[in-house]
């Protein structure tokens, strides 16, 4: 028997979420597929979006090469940019787009032997403080790029640090300083990540860069947009046992029964990407009914409360997150974010389907 742990990937939901992001933004949108499409499988996700997405984005060159080798011919932006001169040559040869966000990358581009024009995205540090040229240097760098014989087009971009905090003034300030620094410069603009698309009308420009929202995870705790979860992480109950009041369960005895308790052992653990820090009470769904985690998550299994689910037992389907249980809820209870949970999924089979309501096989 095949271990029942599986990540079901609903490609129709992915297409729906991309179309929603594009509609909200009002302009073109890069579908961000970095980190193996946030754990969903970059090649299959790109294939599902090809012909719908205006372009794609990945973190580094190897991720882009994987997509090109799979037959993805749409534009692909490399968000970290090039690390050496050979990468510049490959970027030109494969017709990729690249971010330039520091002086060394600029010099690599200027000194490259490549003849094909490269579409460059000039990154501006408007307040993130992580990567990008300083505001005072933007016009000078833009001038060097537009006169570089290897550059075909320049798009101006920045990245929001606190767009998922709608009550913060930081994003409005970033938009203002970006606009001031680039006002006299020609070329398309790109400001909005997922949270920017969903909450910051003033940041919507020529290109959006939706990431987490494509996979159905809302960056806002009280999100109201019609996002559909793309991944349903599932397994099955493979054994049961009964605890009496006072009996402890699992490592560290983090759960002690206060009543007669029926326990389901589930074939999925932290080695598969479920958070070890998920506490007692973290929601799960068993056969479509919500219950909760009890006991500490182990490497290969976890335990759930079946006490109030007498019809459930060995073979019952357990959803750890998906349509019944929000990945954001699991993340919040575990002290992390949905990005990390989705990206950490491994060692489970991926099954691609349009209808995630069917069983785990």
C-alpha positions in Angstrom: 0.0 0.0 0.0 1.2 3.5 -0.9 1.6 5.8 2.1 -1.5 8.0 1.9 0.2 11.4 2.5 -0.5 13.5 -0.5 -0.6 17.2 -1.6 -3.5 17.6 -4.1 -2.9 20.6 -6.4 -6.1 22.2 -7.9 -4.9 23.8 -11.1 -8.3 25.3 -11.8 -8.0 27.2 -8.5 -4.5 28.4 -9.5 -5.9 29.8 -12.8 -8.8 31.4 -10.9 -6.5 33.1 -8.5 -4.3 34.4 -11.2 -7.2 35.8 -13.1 -8.5 37.5 -9.9 -5.1 39.1 -9.3 -4.9 40.4 -12.8 -8.5 41.8 -12.6 -7.8 43.5 -9.2 -4.5 45.0 -10.4 -5.9 46.2 -13.8 -2.6 45.7 -15.7 -0.3 42.9 -16.6 0.8 40.4 -13.9 3.8 38.2 -13.4 2.9 34.8 -11.9 5.6 34.3 -9.2 6.8 30.6 -9.3 9.8 30.8 -7.1 10.6 28.1 -4.5 9.0 25.5 -6.8 5.9 27.5 -7.0 5.7 27.9 -3.3 5.8 24.1 -2.9 3.2 23.4 -5.6 5.5 22.4 -8.5 6.7 25.1 -10.7 6.6 23.2 -14.0 3.0 22.0 -13.7 1.9 25.4 -12.4 3.6 27.2 -15.3 2.1 24.8 -17.8 -1.4 25.4 -16.3 -0.9 29.2 -16.5 0.8 29.3 -19.9 -1.3 31.3 -22.3 -3.1 33.0 -19.4 -0.2 34.6 -17.5 1.5 37.6 -19.0 4.9 36.4 -17.7 6.5 34.5 -14.9 9.0 35.2 -12.1 11.4 33.0 -10.3 14.1 33.6 -7.7 17.3 32.6 -9.6 18.6 31.3 -12.9 18.3 27.6 -12.3 14.6 27.9 -11.6 14.2 29.7 -14.9 16.2 27.1 -16.8 13.9 24.4 -15.4 10.9 26.1 -16.9 12.6 26.7 -20.3 13.6 23.1 -20.5 9.9 22.1 -19.8 8.9 24.2 -22.8 7.7 27.3 -21.1 8.4 30.1 -23.6 6.7 33.0 -21.9 8.9 35.8 -20.4 10.5 34.8 -17.1 11.9 37.4 -14.7 14.8 36.4 -12.4 14.2 38.3 -9.2 17.6 37.9 -7.6 19.4 38.8 -10.8 22.6 37.4 -12.1 25.5 36.2 -10.0 28.3 36.2 -12.6 29.0 36.9 -16.2 28.1 33.5 -17.4 24.6 33.9 -16.1 24.2 37.1 -18.1 25.1 35.2 -21.2 22.5 32.5 -20.3 19.9 35.1 -19.5 20.4 36.6 -23.0 20.5 33.2 -24.8 17.3 32.0 -23.1 15.5 35.3 -23.6 15.0 35.8 -19.9 14.4 39.1 -18.0 16.6 40.0 -15.1 16.5 42.3 -12.1 19.5 44.5 -11.5 19.6 45.7 -7.9 23.3 46.5 -7.1 26.4 47.9 -8.7 28.1 44.5 -9.3 25.2 43.3 -11.4 25.2 46.5 -13.3 28.9 46.1 -14.2 28.4 42.5 -15.1 25.7 43.6 -17.6 27.8 46.4 -19.0 30.8 44.1 -19.5 28.9 41.2 -21.0 29.7 39.8 -24.4 26.0 39.1 -25.1 24.6 40.7 -28.1 20.9 40.1 -27.6 19.0 42.8 -25.8 18.0 42.0 -22.3 14.9 43.3 -20.6 16.1 44.7 -17.3 14.1 45.4 -14.2 15.8 48.2 -12.2 15.1 47.6 -8.5 14.7 50.7 -6.3 15.0 50.6 -2.5 12.1 52.7 -1.5 12.1 51.6 2.2 12.5 47.8 2.3 16.2 48.3 3.2 17.1 44.9 1.7 18.0 45.1 -2.0 17.8 47.8 -4.6 19.6 51.0 -5.6 19.3 54.0 -3.3 16.8 56.7 -4.3 19.5 59.2 -5.0 21.2 56.8 -7.5 18.2 55.7 -9.5 18.4 58.3 -12.3 22.1 57.7 -12.8 21.7 53.9 -12.9 18.7 54.2 -15.2 20.9 56.3 -17.6 23.6 53.7 -17.6 21.1 51.0 -18.4 19.4 52.8 -21.2 22.8 53.5 -22.9 24.1 49.9 -22.4 24.2 48.0 -25.7 22.9 44.8 -24.0 19.7 46.4 -22.6 16.5 46.4 -24.7 14.1 47.7 -22.1 14.1 49.0 -18.5 11.2 48.4 -16.1 11.3 50.3 -12.8 10.4 48.3 -9.7 10.3 48.3 -5.9 9.2 46.0 -3.2 6.8 46.7 -0.3 8.0 45.9 3.2 4.6 46.2 5.0 1.9 46.0 2.4 0.1 43.4 4.5 -0.4 45.9 7.3 -3.2 48.1 6.0 -3.1 50.5 9.0 0.6 51.2 8.5 1.7 54.4 6.7 4.9 52.7 5.4 3.5 51.5 2.1 2.1 54.9 1.2 5.5 56.4 2.1 7.2 53.9 -0.2 4.9 54.7 -3.1 5.6 58.4 -2.6 9.4 58.2 -2.5 9.5 55.8 -5.5 7.3 58.1 -7.5 9.5 61.1 -6.7 12.7 59.3 -7.5 11.4 58.0 -10.9 9.1 60.7 -12.0 11.3 61.9 -14.9 12.3 58.4 -16.0 10.6 56.5 -18.9 9.6 52.9 -18.7 6.9 50.6 -17.1 6.6 50.3 -13.4 6.0 47.4 -11.0 5.2 47.9 -7.3 2.6 45.5 -6.1 3.2 42.1 -4.5 0.1 40.1 -3.5 -0.8 42.4 -0.6 -0.2 45.4 -2.7 -2.6 44.1 -5.4 -5.3 43.4 -2.8 -5.0 46.5 -0.7 -3.1 49.4 -2.2 -4.8 50.9 -5.2 -2.2 53.7 -5.4 0.5 51.1 -6.0 -1.1 49.5 -9.0 0.9 50.2 -12.1 2.0 48.4 -15.3 3.0 45.1 -13.8 2.0 43.3 -10.6 3.9 40.5 -9.0 1.4 38.2 -7.2 2.9 35.3 -5.4 1.1 33.9 -2.3 -2.3 34.9 -3.4 -1.9 32.7 -6.5 -1.9 29.7 -4.2 -5.0 30.7 -2.4 -3.4 32.0 0.8 -4.6 35.5 1.9 -1.9 37.7 3.3 -4.5 39.5 5.4 -6.0 37.8 8.5 -9.5 38.9 7.7 -9.3 38.6 3.9 -12.5 38.9 1.9 -11.3 38.2 -1.6 -12.5 35.1 -3.5 -9.2 33.2 -3.3 -9.4 29.4 -3.7 -6.8 27.2 -1.9 -4.7 25.4 -4.4 -3.0 22.8 -2.2 -4.9 20.4 0.0 -2.5 18.5 2.2 -4.0 15.2 3.2 -3.4 11.8 4.7 -5.3 9.1 6.4 -5.8 7.7 9.9 -3.8 4.5 9.9 -4.4 3.4 13.6 -6.5 4.3 16.6 -6.2 4.0 20.3 -8.1 5.0 23.5 -6.8 7.1 26.3 -8.2 7.3 29.8 -8.3 10.5 31.9 -4.8 11.2 33.1 -3.1 9.3 30.2 -0.4 11.3 28.4 0.2 11.3 24.6 3.4 11.6 22.6 6.7 13.3 23.1 7.0 15.6 26.1 3.5 14.6 27.3 2.1 17.8 25.9 -1.4 16.4 25.9 -2.9 14.7 28.9 -6.4 13.4 28.5 -9.1 15.0 30.7 -11.8 12.6 29.5 -11.9 9.3 27.7 -10.3 10.2 24.4 -10.2 8.4 21.1 -7.0 9.1 19.2 -6.3 8.8 15.5 -2.7 8.3 14.2 -2.2 10.1 10.9 0.6 9.3 8.5 2.1 12.7 8.1 4.6 14.6 10.3 7.2 17.4 10.4 9.5 15.6 7.9 6.7 16.1 5.4 6.4 19.8 6.1 3.7 20.0 8.7 4.9 22.4 11.5 6.3 20.6 14.5 5.3 23.6 16.6 1.6 23.2 15.9 0.0 23.1 19.3 -2.9 21.1 20.8 -6.1 22.5 19.3 -4.8 23.2 15.8 -7.7 22.5 13.5 -7.8 19.5 11.1 -10.6 18.0 9.2 -11.5 14.3 9.4 -13.9 13.0 6.8 -15.1 16.6 6.2 -15.7 17.4 9.9 -13.4 19.7 11.8 -11.6 18.4 14.9 -8.1 19.2 16.2 -4.6 18.1 16.8 -3.6 16.6 20.1 -0.1 15.7 21.2 3.2 16.8 19.7 3.8 16.4 16.0 6.4 13.7 15.3 8.7 13.3 12.3 6.5 10.8 10.5 3.0 11.0 12.2 0.7 13.2 14.2 -2.3 12.5 16.3 -5.8 13.9 16.2 -8.9 13.8 18.4 -11.6 11.4 17.2 -13.6 11.3 20.4 -16.6 13.1 18.9 -16.3 11.4 15.5 -17.4 7.8 16.2 -17.9 7.0 12.5 -14.3 7.9 11.7 -11.4 5.5 12.1 -8.8 3.7 10.1 -8.9 4.9 6.5 -10.6 8.2 7.3 -9.3 11.1 5.2 -7.6 13.8 7.2 -7.1 17.3 5.7 -4.3 19.2 7.4 -5.0 22.3 5.3 -7.0 23.1 2.2 -10.6 23.8 1.6 -11.8 22.9 5.1 -8.8 24.1 7.1 -7.0 27.4 6.2 -3.3 27.1 5.9 -3.1 30.6 7.3 -4.9 29.4 10.4 -2.4 26.5 10.9 0.4 29.0 10.3 -0.9 31.5 12.8 -1.3 28.9 15.5 2.2 27.6 14.8 3.9 31.0 15.0 4.8 31.2 11.4 3.3 32.3 8.0 1.6 30.4 5.3 4.5 31.0 2.9 6.8 28.8 5.0 4.3 26.0 5.4 3.6 25.7 1.7 7.2 25.9 0.7 8.2 23.3 3.3 5.9 20.5 2.0 8.1 17.6 0.8 8.2 13.8 0.9 4.6 13.6 -0.1 3.1 12.8 -3.5 1.7 15.6 -5.5 -1.5 14.9 -7.3 -2.7 17.4 -9.9 -6.4 17.7 -10.3 -9.2 20.2 -10.8 -11.4 18.8 -8.0 -9.6 18.6 -4.6 -12.8 17.3 -2.9 -12.0 13.7 -3.9 -10.0 11.3 -1.6 -6.3 11.3 -1.2 -5.5 8.7 -3.8 
